[in-house]
Amino acid sequence: MGNKVNLAALGDGVYIVQQGAIVEVLEPKEYGQDSIQWQHGKVFEVSESKRRRVGSVKK
């Protein structure tokens, strides 16, 4: 129990923890989708998709 994390200090996102350490951070995108694949109880692969809006002017 020596590993303490101040969750308030972390930004928005998905944190993948393996053996008590953060090994990957998935940060939010404006649009998109992330899919997490598991193998033997651990995150094995992350598939990320990004979308763009077409035909609208961003202000």
CHARMM-style PDB file with segment names, atoms N, HN, CA, C and O in Angstrom:
ATOM      1  N   MET     1       0.813  -1.188   0.000  1.00  0.00      PROA
ATOM      2  CA  MET     1       0.000   0.000   0.000  1.00  0.00      PROA
ATOM      3  C   MET     1       0.861   1.259   0.000  1.00  0.00      PROA
ATOM      4  O   MET     1       0.380   2.321   0.396  1.00  0.00      PROA
ATOM      5  N   GLY     2       2.110   1.176  -0.428  1.00  0.00      PROA
ATOM      6  HN  GLY     2       2.501   0.314  -0.749  1.00  0.00      PROA
ATOM      7  CA  GLY     2       2.978   2.327  -0.470  1.00  0.00      PROA
ATOM      8  C   GLY     2       2.714   3.237  -1.660  1.00  0.00      PROA
ATOM      9  O   GLY     2       3.099   4.406  -1.634  1.00  0.00      PROA
ATOM     10  N   ASN     3       2.065   2.725  -2.704  1.00  0.00      PROA
ATOM     11  HN  ASN     3       1.753   1.775  -2.725  1.00  0.00      PROA
ATOM     12  CA  ASN     3       1.784   3.525  -3.883  1.00  0.00      PROA
ATOM     13  C   ASN     3       0.471   4.272  -3.697  1.00  0.00      PROA
ATOM     14  O   ASN     3      -0.602   3.669  -3.719  1.00  0.00      PROA
ATOM     15  N   LYS     4       0.557   5.579  -3.515  1.00  0.00      PROA
ATOM     16  HN  LYS     4       1.429   6.069  -3.498  1.00  0.00      PROA
ATOM     17  CA  LYS     4      -0.627   6.417  -3.362  1.00  0.00      PROA
ATOM     18  C   LYS     4      -0.657   7.400  -4.524  1.00  0.00      PROA
ATOM     19  O   LYS     4       0.369   7.982  -4.876  1.00  0.00      PROA
ATOM     20  N   VAL     5      -1.815   7.584  -5.112  1.00  0.00      PROA
ATOM     21  HN  VAL     5      -2.649   7.111  -4.826  1.00  0.00      PROA
ATOM     22  CA  VAL     5      -1.974   8.513  -6.225  1.00  0.00      PROA
ATOM     23  C   VAL     5      -3.008   9.547  -5.829  1.00  0.00      PROA
ATOM     24  O   VAL     5      -4.086   9.206  -5.343  1.00  0.00      PROA
ATOM     25  N   ASN     6      -2.676  10.811  -6.039  1.00  0.00      PROA
ATOM     26  HN  ASN     6      -1.800  11.088  -6.434  1.00  0.00      PROA
ATOM     27  CA  ASN     6      -3.623  11.890  -5.807  1.00  0.00      PROA
ATOM     28  C   ASN     6      -4.481  12.014  -7.064  1.00  0.00      PROA
ATOM     29  O   ASN     6      -4.050  12.606  -8.054  1.00  0.00      PROA
ATOM     30  N   LEU     7      -5.692  11.460  -7.028  1.00  0.00      PROA
ATOM     31  HN  LEU     7      -6.042  10.979  -6.224  1.00  0.00      PROA
ATOM     32  CA  LEU     7      -6.550  11.447  -8.202  1.00  0.00      PROA
ATOM     33  C   LEU     7      -6.941  12.845  -8.643  1.00  0.00      PROA
ATOM     34  O   LEU     7      -7.181  13.067  -9.830  1.00  0.00      PROA
ATOM     35  N   ALA     8      -7.011  13.788  -7.723  1.00  0.00      PROA
ATOM     36  HN  ALA     8      -6.817  13.608  -6.758  1.00  0.00      PROA
ATOM     37  CA  ALA     8      -7.361  15.161  -8.086  1.00  0.00      PROA
ATOM     38  C   ALA     8      -6.279  15.796  -8.957  1.00  0.00      PROA
ATOM     39  O   ALA     8      -6.566  16.709  -9.731  1.00  0.00      PROA
ATOM     40  N   ALA     9      -5.039  15.322  -8.840  1.00  0.00      PROA
ATOM     41  HN  ALA     9      -4.805  14.579  -8.212  1.00  0.00      PROA
ATOM     42  CA  ALA     9      -3.937  15.889  -9.615  1.00  0.00      PROA
ATOM     43  C   ALA     9      -3.902  15.353 -11.053  1.00  0.00      PROA
ATOM     44  O   ALA     9      -3.261  15.944 -11.922  1.00  0.00      PROA
ATOM     45  N   LEU    10      -4.589  14.239 -11.297  1.00  0.00      PROA
ATOM     46  HN  LEU    10      -5.109  13.759 -10.591  1.00  0.00      PROA
ATOM     47  CA  LEU    10      -4.614  13.659 -12.638  1.00  0.00      PROA
ATOM     48  C   LEU    10      -5.622  14.388 -13.499  1.00  0.00      PROA
ATOM     49  O   LEU    10      -6.669  14.814 -13.010  1.00  0.00      PROA
ATOM     50  N   GLY    11      -5.315  14.535 -14.778  1.00  0.00      PROA
ATOM     51  HN  GLY    11      -4.465  14.189 -15.175  1.00  0.00      PROA
ATOM     52  CA  GLY    11      -6.248  15.156 -15.707  1.00  0.00      PROA
ATOM     53  C   GLY    11      -7.302  14.164 -16.147  1.00  0.00      PROA
ATOM     54  O   GLY    11      -7.264  12.994 -15.768  1.00  0.00      PROA
ATOM     55  N   ASP    12      -8.254  14.641 -16.957  1.00  0.00      PROA
ATOM     56  HN  ASP    12      -8.285  15.592 -17.265  1.00  0.00      PROA
ATOM     57  CA  ASP    12      -9.278  13.760 -17.505  1.00  0.00      PROA
ATOM     58  C   ASP    12      -8.636  12.735 -18.429  1.00  0.00      PROA
ATOM     59  O   ASP    12      -7.669  13.037 -19.128  1.00  0.00      PROA
ATOM     60  N   GLY    13      -9.168  11.544 -18.430  1.00  0.00      PROA
ATOM     61  HN  GLY    13      -9.954  11.298 -17.862  1.00  0.00      PROA
ATOM     62  CA  GLY    13      -8.661  10.503 -19.309  1.00  0.00      PROA
ATOM     63  C   GLY    13      -8.896   9.135 -18.718  1.00  0.00      PROA
ATOM     64  O   GLY    13      -9.515   8.993 -17.663  1.00  0.00      PROA
ATOM     65  N   VAL    14      -8.398   8.137 -19.403  1.00  0.00      PROA
ATOM     66  HN  VAL    14      -7.895   8.252 -20.259  1.00  0.00      PROA
ATOM     67  CA  VAL    14      -8.465   6.752 -18.936  1.00  0.00      PROA
ATOM     68  C   VAL    14      -7.034   6.322 -18.648  1.00  0.00      PROA
ATOM     69  O   VAL    14      -6.155   6.420 -19.504  1.00  0.00      PROA
ATOM     70  N   TYR    15      -6.819   5.850 -17.440  1.00  0.00      PROA
ATOM     71  HN  TYR    15      -7.532   5.770 -16.744  1.00  0.00      PROA
ATOM     72  CA  TYR    15      -5.485   5.446 -17.017  1.00  0.00      PROA
ATOM     73  C   TYR    15      -5.444   3.930 -16.918  1.00  0.00      PROA
ATOM     74  O   TYR    15      -6.228   3.330 -16.184  1.00  0.00      PROA
ATOM     75  N   ILE    16      -4.529   3.311 -17.659  1.00  0.00      PROA
ATOM     76  HN  ILE    16      -3.892   3.799 -18.255  1.00  0.00      PROA
ATOM     77  CA  ILE    16      -4.370   1.861 -17.616  1.00  0.00      PROA
ATOM     78  C   ILE    16      -3.251   1.554 -16.633  1.00  0.00      PROA
ATOM     79  O   ILE    16      -2.116   2.001 -16.797  1.00  0.00      PROA
ATOM     80  N   VAL    17      -3.596   0.780 -15.608  1.00  0.00      PROA
ATOM     81  HN  VAL    17      -4.518   0.417 -15.475  1.00  0.00      PROA
ATOM     82  CA  VAL    17      -2.651   0.443 -14.540  1.00  0.00      PROA
ATOM     83  C   VAL    17      -2.353  -1.046 -14.607  1.00  0.00      PROA
ATOM     84  O   VAL    17      -3.273  -1.864 -14.641  1.00  0.00      PROA
ATOM     85  N   GLN    18      -1.078  -1.401 -14.628  1.00  0.00      PROA
ATOM     86  HN  GLN    18      -0.331  -0.737 -14.601  1.00  0.00      PROA
ATOM     87  CA  GLN    18      -0.655  -2.800 -14.596  1.00  0.00      PROA
ATOM     88  C   GLN    18       0.413  -2.932 -13.524  1.00  0.00      PROA
ATOM     89  O   GLN    18       1.385  -2.177 -13.505  1.00  0.00      PROA
ATOM     90  N   GLN    19       0.229  -3.887 -12.642  1.00  0.00      PROA
ATOM     91  HN  GLN    19      -0.561  -4.501 -12.658  1.00  0.00      PROA
ATOM     92  CA  GLN    19       1.151  -4.158 -11.537  1.00  0.00      PROA
ATOM     93  C   GLN    19       1.433  -2.900 -10.723  1.00  0.00      PROA
ATOM     94  O   GLN    19       2.567  -2.658 -10.308  1.00  0.00      PROA
ATOM     95  N   GLY    20       0.379  -2.094 -10.497  1.00  0.00      PROA
ATOM     96  HN  GLY    20      -0.542  -2.291 -10.834  1.00  0.00      PROA
ATOM     97  CA  GLY    20       0.484  -0.929  -9.633  1.00  0.00      PROA
ATOM     98  C   GLY    20       1.053   0.324 -10.256  1.00  0.00      PROA
ATOM     99  O   GLY    20       1.208   1.332  -9.566  1.00  0.00      PROA
ATOM    100  N   ALA    21       1.371   0.294 -11.549  1.00  0.00      PROA
ATOM    101  HN  ALA    21       1.245  -0.524 -12.109  1.00  0.00      PROA
ATOM    102  CA  ALA    21       1.938   1.474 -12.210  1.00  0.00      PROA
ATOM    103  C   ALA    21       1.078   1.869 -13.410  1.00  0.00      PROA
ATOM    104  O   ALA    21       0.543   1.010 -14.111  1.00  0.00      PROA
ATOM    105  N   ILE    22       0.952   3.178 -13.639  1.00  0.00      PROA
ATOM    106  HN  ILE    22       1.386   3.876 -13.069  1.00  0.00      PROA
ATOM    107  CA  ILE    22       0.241   3.653 -14.823  1.00  0.00      PROA
ATOM    108  C   ILE    22       1.129   3.396 -16.028  1.00  0.00      PROA
ATOM    109  O   ILE    22       2.247   3.904 -16.102  1.00  0.00      PROA
ATOM    110  N   VAL    23       0.623   2.596 -16.985  1.00  0.00      PROA
ATOM    111  HN  VAL    23      -0.286   2.183 -16.925  1.00  0.00      PROA
ATOM    112  CA  VAL    23       1.420   2.248 -18.156  1.00  0.00      PROA
ATOM    113  C   VAL    23       0.931   2.942 -19.422  1.00  0.00      PROA
ATOM    114  O   VAL    23       1.644   2.977 -20.425  1.00  0.00      PROA
ATOM    115  N   GLU    24      -0.279   3.494 -19.383  1.00  0.00      PROA
ATOM    116  HN  GLU    24      -0.858   3.466 -18.569  1.00  0.00      PROA
ATOM    117  CA  GLU    24      -0.829   4.148 -20.575  1.00  0.00      PROA
ATOM    118  C   GLU    24      -1.893   5.136 -20.128  1.00  0.00      PROA
ATOM    119  O   GLU    24      -2.630   4.884 -19.175  1.00  0.00      PROA
ATOM    120  N   VAL    25      -1.968   6.264 -20.826  1.00  0.00      PROA
ATOM    121  HN  VAL    25      -1.369   6.470 -21.600  1.00  0.00      PROA
ATOM    122  CA  VAL    25      -3.003   7.256 -20.575  1.00  0.00      PROA
ATOM    123  C   VAL    25      -3.717   7.523 -21.891  1.00  0.00      PROA
ATOM    124  O   VAL    25      -3.088   7.897 -22.881  1.00  0.00      PROA
ATOM    125  N   LEU    26      -5.032   7.331 -21.902  1.00  0.00      PROA
ATOM    126  HN  LEU    26      -5.543   7.027 -21.098  1.00  0.00      PROA
ATOM    127  CA  LEU    26      -5.838   7.649 -23.079  1.00  0.00      PROA
ATOM    128  C   LEU    26      -6.500   8.995 -22.811  1.00  0.00      PROA
ATOM    129  O   LEU    26      -7.390   9.102 -21.968  1.00  0.00      PROA
ATOM    130  N   GLU    27      -6.062  10.015 -23.532  1.00  0.00      PROA
ATOM    131  HN  GLU    27      -5.339   9.929 -24.218  1.00  0.00      PROA
ATOM    132  CA  GLU    27      -6.585  11.350 -23.311  1.00  0.00      PROA
ATOM    133  C   GLU    27      -7.837  11.576 -24.145  1.00  0.00      PROA
ATOM    134  O   GLU    27      -7.968  11.014 -25.232  1.00  0.00      PROA
ATOM    135  N   PRO    28      -8.766  12.399 -23.640  1.00  0.00      PROA
ATOM    136  CA  PRO    28     -10.009  12.657 -24.363  1.00  0.00      PROA
ATOM    137  C   PRO    28      -9.745  13.375 -25.686  1.00  0.00      PROA
ATOM    138  O   PRO    28      -8.823  14.181 -25.807  1.00  0.00      PROA
ATOM    139  N   LYS    29     -10.580  13.058 -26.667  1.00  0.00      PROA
ATOM    140  HN  LYS    29     -11.329  12.403 -26.569  1.00  0.00      PROA
ATOM    141  CA  LYS    29     -10.532  13.709 -27.969  1.00  0.00      PROA
ATOM    142  C   LYS    29     -11.838  14.472 -28.140  1.00  0.00      PROA
ATOM    143  O   LYS    29     -12.794  14.239 -27.401  1.00  0.00      PROA
ATOM    144  N   GLU    30     -11.885  15.374 -29.100  1.00  0.00      PROA
ATOM    145  HN  GLU    30     -11.109  15.563 -29.700  1.00  0.00      PROA
ATOM    146  CA  GLU    30     -13.125  16.110 -29.337  1.00  0.00      PROA
ATOM    147  C   GLU    30     -14.235  15.155 -29.764  1.00  0.00      PROA
ATOM    148  O   GLU    30     -15.361  15.248 -29.275  1.00  0.00      PROA
ATOM    149  N   TYR    31     -13.920  14.246 -30.669  1.00  0.00      PROA
ATOM    150  HN  TYR    31     -13.005  14.171 -31.067  1.00  0.00      PROA
ATOM    151  CA  TYR    31     -14.850  13.207 -31.106  1.00  0.00      PROA
ATOM    152  C   TYR    31     -14.044  11.931 -31.291  1.00  0.00      PROA
ATOM    153  O   TYR    31     -12.859  12.000 -31.618  1.00  0.00      PROA
ATOM    154  N   GLY    32     -14.646  10.785 -31.094  1.00  0.00      PROA
ATOM    155  HN  GLY    32     -15.608  10.729 -30.828  1.00  0.00      PROA
ATOM    156  CA  GLY    32     -13.950   9.539 -31.344  1.00  0.00      PROA
ATOM    157  C   GLY    32     -14.389   8.441 -30.399  1.00  0.00      PROA
ATOM    158  O   GLY    32     -15.317   8.597 -29.606  1.00  0.00      PROA
ATOM    159  N   GLN    33     -13.693   7.334 -30.514  1.00  0.00      PROA
ATOM    160  HN  GLN    33     -12.939   7.208 -31.159  1.00  0.00      PROA
ATOM    161  CA  GLN    33     -14.031   6.161 -29.715  1.00  0.00      PROA
ATOM    162  C   GLN    33     -12.780   5.333 -29.514  1.00  0.00      PROA
ATOM    163  O   GLN    33     -11.989   5.153 -30.440  1.00  0.00      PROA
ATOM    164  N   ASP    34     -12.601   4.831 -28.311  1.00  0.00      PROA
ATOM    165  HN  ASP    34     -13.243   4.977 -27.558  1.00  0.00      PROA
ATOM    166  CA  ASP    34     -11.485   3.939 -28.003  1.00  0.00      PROA
ATOM    167  C   ASP    34     -12.055   2.597 -27.578  1.00  0.00      PROA
ATOM    168  O   ASP    34     -13.048   2.542 -26.853  1.00  0.00      PROA
ATOM    169  N   SER    35     -11.436   1.525 -28.024  1.00  0.00      PROA
ATOM    170  HN  SER    35     -10.629   1.570 -28.613  1.00  0.00      PROA
ATOM    171  CA  SER    35     -11.865   0.177 -27.674  1.00  0.00      PROA
ATOM    172  C   SER    35     -10.692  -0.536 -27.018  1.00  0.00      PROA
ATOM    173  O   SER    35      -9.583  -0.543 -27.552  1.00  0.00      PROA
ATOM    174  N   ILE    36     -10.942  -1.138 -25.853  1.00  0.00      PROA
ATOM    175  HN  ILE    36     -11.843  -1.132 -25.419  1.00  0.00      PROA
ATOM    176  CA  ILE    36      -9.880  -1.822 -25.109  1.00  0.00      PROA
ATOM    177  C   ILE    36     -10.064  -3.329 -25.233  1.00  0.00      PROA
ATOM    178  O   ILE    36     -11.155  -3.846 -24.992  1.00  0.00      PROA
ATOM    179  N   GLN    37      -8.999  -4.032 -25.608  1.00  0.00      PROA
ATOM    180  HN  GLN    37      -8.113  -3.612 -25.804  1.00  0.00      PROA
ATOM    181  CA  GLN    37      -9.008  -5.489 -25.724  1.00  0.00      PROA
ATOM    182  C   GLN    37      -8.227  -6.067 -24.543  1.00  0.00      PROA
ATOM    183  O   GLN    37      -7.143  -5.592 -24.203  1.00  0.00      PROA
ATOM    184  N   TRP    38      -8.792  -7.083 -23.939  1.00  0.00      PROA
ATOM    185  HN  TRP    38      -9.673  -7.468 -24.215  1.00  0.00      PROA
ATOM    186  CA  TRP    38      -8.181  -7.735 -22.782  1.00  0.00      PROA
ATOM    187  C   TRP    38      -7.639  -9.103 -23.166  1.00  0.00      PROA
ATOM    188  O   TRP    38      -8.207  -9.779 -24.025  1.00  0.00      PROA
ATOM    189  N   GLN    39      -6.552  -9.511 -22.539  1.00  0.00      PROA
ATOM    190  HN  GLN    39      -6.091  -8.962 -21.842  1.00  0.00      PROA
ATOM    191  CA  GLN    39      -6.018 -10.860 -22.718  1.00  0.00      PROA
ATOM    192  C   GLN    39      -5.395 -11.287 -21.390  1.00  0.00      PROA
ATOM    193  O   GLN    39      -4.530 -10.595 -20.852  1.00  0.00      PROA
ATOM    194  N   HSD    40      -5.836 -12.417 -20.871  1.00  0.00      PROA
ATOM    195  HN  HSD    40      -6.539 -12.978 -21.308  1.00  0.00      PROA
ATOM    196  CA  HSD    40      -5.339 -12.959 -19.601  1.00  0.00      PROA
ATOM    197  C   HSD    40      -5.467 -11.948 -18.459  1.00  0.00      PROA
ATOM    198  O   HSD    40      -4.582 -11.842 -17.610  1.00  0.00      PROA
ATOM    199  N   GLY    41      -6.576 -11.210 -18.451  1.00  0.00      PROA
ATOM    200  HN  GLY    41      -7.295 -11.296 -19.141  1.00  0.00      PROA
ATOM    201  CA  GLY    41      -6.857 -10.289 -17.363  1.00  0.00      PROA
ATOM    202  C   GLY    41      -6.112  -8.963 -17.408  1.00  0.00      PROA
ATOM    203  O   GLY    41      -6.185  -8.183 -16.459  1.00  0.00      PROA
ATOM    204  N   LYS    42      -5.399  -8.695 -18.493  1.00  0.00      PROA
ATOM    205  HN  LYS    42      -5.340  -9.328 -19.264  1.00  0.00      PROA
ATOM    206  CA  LYS    42      -4.665  -7.438 -18.626  1.00  0.00      PROA
ATOM    207  C   LYS    42      -5.042  -6.775 -19.941  1.00  0.00      PROA
ATOM    208  O   LYS    42      -5.460  -7.436 -20.892  1.00  0.00      PROA
ATOM    209  N   VAL    43      -4.885  -5.451 -19.978  1.00  0.00      PROA
ATOM    210  HN  VAL    43      -4.545  -4.914 -19.206  1.00  0.00      PROA
ATOM    211  CA  VAL    43      -5.114  -4.738 -21.236  1.00  0.00      PROA
ATOM    212  C   VAL    43      -4.040  -5.172 -22.220  1.00  0.00      PROA
ATOM    213  O   VAL    43      -2.844  -5.096 -21.937  1.00  0.00      PROA
ATOM    214  N   PHE    44      -4.495  -5.628 -23.382  1.00  0.00      PROA
ATOM    215  HN  PHE    44      -5.466  -5.690 -23.612  1.00  0.00      PROA
ATOM    216  CA  PHE    44      -3.594  -6.152 -24.403  1.00  0.00      PROA
ATOM    217  C   PHE    44      -3.414  -5.146 -25.539  1.00  0.00      PROA
ATOM    218  O   PHE    44      -2.313  -4.969 -26.060  1.00  0.00      PROA
ATOM    219  N   GLU    45      -4.517  -4.491 -25.914  1.00  0.00      PROA
ATOM    220  HN  GLU    45      -5.411  -4.635 -25.491  1.00  0.00      PROA
ATOM    221  CA  GLU    45      -4.490  -3.637 -27.093  1.00  0.00      PROA
ATOM    222  C   GLU    45      -5.558  -2.564 -26.965  1.00  0.00      PROA
ATOM    223  O   GLU    45      -6.639  -2.806 -26.428  1.00  0.00      PROA
ATOM    224  N   VAL    46      -5.245  -1.377 -27.465  1.00  0.00      PROA
ATOM    225  HN  VAL    46      -4.367  -1.180 -27.901  1.00  0.00      PROA
ATOM    226  CA  VAL    46      -6.210  -0.283 -27.507  1.00  0.00      PROA
ATOM    227  C   VAL    46      -6.349   0.147 -28.956  1.00  0.00      PROA
ATOM    228  O   VAL    46      -5.361   0.441 -29.629  1.00  0.00      PROA
ATOM    229  N   SER    47      -7.581   0.179 -29.426  1.00  0.00      PROA
ATOM    230  HN  SER    47      -8.384  -0.061 -28.879  1.00  0.00      PROA
ATOM    231  CA  SER    47      -7.871   0.623 -30.787  1.00  0.00      PROA
ATOM    232  C   SER    47      -8.525   1.999 -30.688  1.00  0.00      PROA
ATOM    233  O   SER    47      -9.569   2.152 -30.053  1.00  0.00      PROA
ATOM    234  N   GLU    48      -7.909   2.997 -31.317  1.00  0.00      PROA
ATOM    235  HN  GLU    48      -7.061   2.873 -31.833  1.00  0.00      PROA
ATOM    236  CA  GLU    48      -8.417   4.353 -31.233  1.00  0.00      PROA
ATOM    237  C   GLU    48      -8.996   4.798 -32.567  1.00  0.00      PROA
ATOM    238  O   GLU    48      -8.430   4.525 -33.625  1.00  0.00      PROA
ATOM    239  N   SER    49     -10.115   5.477 -32.506  1.00  0.00      PROA
ATOM    240  HN  SER    49     -10.575   5.699 -31.646  1.00  0.00      PROA
ATOM    241  CA  SER    49     -10.788   5.994 -33.686  1.00  0.00      PROA
ATOM    242  C   SER    49     -10.987   7.488 -33.492  1.00  0.00      PROA
ATOM    243  O   SER    49     -11.324   7.931 -32.395  1.00  0.00      PROA
ATOM    244  N   LYS    50     -10.786   8.258 -34.534  1.00  0.00      PROA
ATOM    245  HN  LYS    50     -10.513   7.897 -35.425  1.00  0.00      PROA
ATOM    246  CA  LYS    50     -10.955   9.704 -34.445  1.00  0.00      PROA
ATOM    247  C   LYS    50     -11.929  10.148 -35.527  1.00  0.00      PROA
ATOM    248  O   LYS    50     -11.868   9.662 -36.657  1.00  0.00      PROA
ATOM    249  N   ARG    51     -12.825  11.066 -35.190  1.00  0.00      PROA
ATOM    250  HN  ARG    51     -12.874  11.461 -34.273  1.00  0.00      PROA
ATOM    251  CA  ARG    51     -13.792  11.575 -36.155  1.00  0.00      PROA
ATOM    252  C   ARG    51     -13.560  13.051 -36.387  1.00  0.00      PROA
ATOM    253  O   ARG    51     -13.076  13.767 -35.511  1.00  0.00      PROA
ATOM    254  N   ARG    52     -13.918  13.502 -37.600  1.00  0.00      PROA
ATOM    255  HN  ARG    52     -14.311  12.920 -38.313  1.00  0.00      PROA
ATOM    256  CA  ARG    52     -13.877  14.923 -37.960  1.00  0.00      PROA
ATOM    257  C   ARG    52     -15.239  15.312 -38.475  1.00  0.00      PROA
ATOM    258  O   ARG    52     -15.847  14.575 -39.251  1.00  0.00      PROA
ATOM    259  N   ARG    53     -15.725  16.459 -38.054  1.00  0.00      PROA
ATOM    260  HN  ARG    53     -15.231  17.058 -37.424  1.00  0.00      PROA
ATOM    261  CA  ARG    53     -16.967  17.017 -38.585  1.00  0.00      PROA
ATOM    262  C   ARG    53     -16.649  17.738 -39.873  1.00  0.00      PROA
ATOM    263  O   ARG    53     -15.706  18.528 -39.925  1.00  0.00      PROA
ATOM    264  N   VAL    54     -17.418  17.479 -40.913  1.00  0.00      PROA
ATOM    265  HN  VAL    54     -18.183  16.837 -40.871  1.00  0.00      PROA
ATOM    266  CA  VAL    54     -17.196  18.083 -42.223  1.00  0.00      PROA
ATOM    267  C   VAL    54     -18.363  19.011 -42.544  1.00  0.00      PROA
ATOM    268  O   VAL    54     -19.516  18.681 -42.265  1.00  0.00      PROA
ATOM    269  N   GLY    55     -18.067  20.163 -43.126  1.00  0.00      PROA
ATOM    270  HN  GLY    55     -17.130  20.430 -43.352  1.00  0.00      PROA
ATOM    271  CA  GLY    55     -19.118  21.052 -43.583  1.00  0.00      PROA
ATOM    272  C   GLY    55     -19.612  22.035 -42.547  1.00  0.00      PROA
ATOM    273  O   GLY    55     -20.540  22.794 -42.826  1.00  0.00      PROA
ATOM    274  N   SER    56     -19.035  22.052 -41.378  1.00  0.00      PROA
ATOM    275  HN  SER    56     -18.281  21.435 -41.151  1.00  0.00      PROA
ATOM    276  CA  SER    56     -19.453  23.033 -40.385  1.00  0.00      PROA
ATOM    277  C   SER    56     -18.258  23.909 -40.043  1.00  0.00      PROA
ATOM    278  O   SER    56     -17.122  23.437 -39.981  1.00  0.00      PROA
ATOM    279  N   VAL    57     -18.526  25.173 -39.826  1.00  0.00      PROA
ATOM    280  HN  VAL    57     -19.449  25.556 -39.877  1.00  0.00      PROA
ATOM    281  CA  VAL    57     -17.466  26.116 -39.495  1.00  0.00      PROA
ATOM    282  C   VAL    57     -17.322  26.170 -37.988  1.00  0.00      PROA
ATOM    283  O   VAL    57     -18.296  26.380 -37.266  1.00  0.00      PROA
ATOM    284  N   LYS    58     -16.107  25.981 -37.522  1.00  0.00      PROA
ATOM    285  HN  LYS    58     -15.315  25.811 -38.109  1.00  0.00      PROA
ATOM    286  CA  LYS    58     -15.831  26.009 -36.089  1.00  0.00      PROA
ATOM    287  C   LYS    58     -15.514  27.445 -35.697  1.00  0.00      PROA
ATOM    288  O   LYS    58     -14.663  28.084 -36.317  1.00  0.00      PROA
ATOM    289  N   LYS    59     -16.185  27.953 -34.682  1.00  0.00      PROA
ATOM    290  HN  LYS    59     -16.875  27.434 -34.178  1.00  0.00      PROA
ATOM    291  CA  LYS    59     -15.967  29.349 -34.243  1.00  0.00      PROA
ATOM    292  C   LYS    59     -15.257  29.389 -32.923  1.00  0.00      PROA
ATOM    293  OT1 LYS    59     -14.989  30.469 -32.398  1.00  0.00      PROA
TER     294      LYS     59
END
